[in-house]
């Protein structure tokens, strides 16, 4: 599909870093959600 074979190789290498960053961001977001949820539960009880 792509006319430049080099572009495909670069495109496969670059997303690994951005995907790792996105995964870390999602991971931290989930931790924050759980943490806030636990705080709310602790405050209510």
WOTALIN-V577531 format. One record per backbone hydrogen bond with DSSP energy under -1.0 kcal/mol. NH is the residue of the N-H (numbers start at 0). CO is the residue of the C=O. If there is no record, write none. Layout:
BEGIN
NH_CO + NH_CO
END
This chain:
BEGIN
7_3 + 8_4 + 9_5 + 10_6 + 11_7 + 12_8 + 13_9 + 14_10 + 16_13 + 17_13 + 18_14 + 19_15 + 20_16 + 21_17 + 22_18 + 23_19 + 24_20 + 25_21 + 26_22 + 27_23 + 28_24 + 29_25 + 30_26 + 31_27 + 32_28 + 33_29 + 34_30 + 35_31 + 36_32 + 37_33 + 38_34 + 39_35 + 40_36 + 41_37 + 42_38 + 43_39 + 44_40
END
